[in-house]
Amino acid sequence: MATAVNFEPFTISVPATTANLGPGFDCLGLALDLWNHVGVSPSTSLEITIEGEGAGHLPINSRNLVYRSAVRAAREIGTTLPPLRLEMKNAIPLTRGLGSSAAATVAG
């Protein structure tokens, strides 16, 4: 069994967004007061829980977009992720044009 890497747990919060504002097209957008929060803590293996939007529908394994984005970011800086516990509390609705996929990517 893997040993957990020690680091202080932290939380990442990312707002919903809307784009296509008037003549700004995809160049202007607004952050909205809907937030996804991802708690990150050490673990001995990958653990993902999801509350709120997407619970029961989004993957809770290595196919999860937040996790895949984190893996890619780690690879870009030449490292790998330690085993993590990701606790997602999602308020951004899926498939409503409010940037839920973008929020997941940024959180990762």
C-alpha atoms as one frame of an Amber mdcrd trajectory, in Angstrom:
protein
   0.000   0.000   0.000   1.278   3.491  -0.862   2.248   5.947   1.851   0.529
   9.341   1.922   2.689  12.353   1.102   2.456  14.969   3.846   1.169  18.411
   2.906  -1.327  20.774   4.429  -4.847  20.303   3.069  -6.142  23.224   1.035
  -9.240  24.283  -0.886  -9.503  25.693  -4.399 -12.573  27.794  -5.264 -13.494
  28.628  -8.865 -16.458  30.780  -9.994 -18.948  30.150 -12.759 -18.508  32.354
 -15.811 -20.515  33.570 -18.722 -19.149  34.736 -22.049 -20.528  36.069 -25.312
 -21.443  39.427 -23.788 -22.869  41.709 -26.447 -20.267  42.925 -28.946 -17.460
  41.303 -26.903 -18.286  37.814 -28.244 -15.827  35.373 -26.639 -13.522  38.183
 -25.494 -15.682  39.526 -22.649 -17.117  37.521 -19.803 -18.242  37.772 -16.203
 -17.483  35.753 -13.108 -20.737  34.812 -11.386 -21.482  34.164  -7.732 -21.731
  30.383  -8.188 -18.673  28.466  -7.030 -17.143  25.019  -7.226 -14.892  24.180
  -4.266 -12.290  21.415  -4.324 -10.727  20.295  -1.062  -7.335  18.658  -1.558
  -5.692  16.510   1.091  -3.083  13.752   1.271  -4.189  10.155   0.870  -2.742
   6.713   0.252  -4.649   6.377  -3.050  -6.798   8.512  -5.345 -10.119   9.304
  -3.661 -12.733  11.580  -5.247 -16.079  12.584  -3.797 -18.604  14.909  -5.441
 -21.482  16.759  -3.769 -23.977  18.979  -5.566 -23.971  19.423  -9.333 -22.756
  16.323 -11.153 -22.880  14.012  -8.121 -23.685  10.547  -9.397 -22.869  11.546
 -12.980 -19.279  12.803 -13.030 -16.485  10.211 -12.811 -14.900   9.648  -9.398
 -11.776   8.001 -10.785  -8.769   9.021 -12.884 -11.129  10.115 -15.694 -12.376
  13.067 -13.600 -11.615  16.380 -15.346 -10.277  18.113 -12.212  -7.888  15.219
 -11.615  -6.851  14.936 -15.288  -6.109  18.685 -15.352  -4.001  18.407 -12.206
  -2.072  15.469 -13.678  -1.391  17.442 -16.843  -0.256  20.513 -14.897   2.104
  18.353 -12.835   3.499  16.776 -15.998   4.059  20.223 -17.542   6.277  21.214
 -14.620   8.123  17.897 -14.665   6.631  16.133 -11.668   3.883  13.676 -10.734
   1.030  13.998  -8.267   1.123  12.231  -4.944  -1.971  10.224  -3.994  -4.773
  12.728  -3.319  -8.209  12.977  -1.811 -10.349  15.438  -3.799 -13.609  16.549
  -2.178 -15.661  18.479  -4.732 -18.622  20.641  -3.757 -20.122  21.834  -7.023
 -22.654  24.638  -7.419 -22.032  25.376 -11.114 -24.718  23.665 -13.221 -23.525
  21.286 -15.925 -24.328  21.934 -19.608 -25.851  25.365 -18.983 -23.162  27.583
 -20.487 -21.792  28.687 -17.124 -18.317  27.232 -17.534 -18.494  24.073 -15.414
 -15.842  22.384 -17.576 -13.634  25.471 -17.507 -13.995  25.655 -13.721 -12.975
  21.996 -13.401  -9.940  22.573 -15.633  -8.858  25.666 -13.695  -9.346  23.922
 -10.354  -7.116  21.094 -11.556
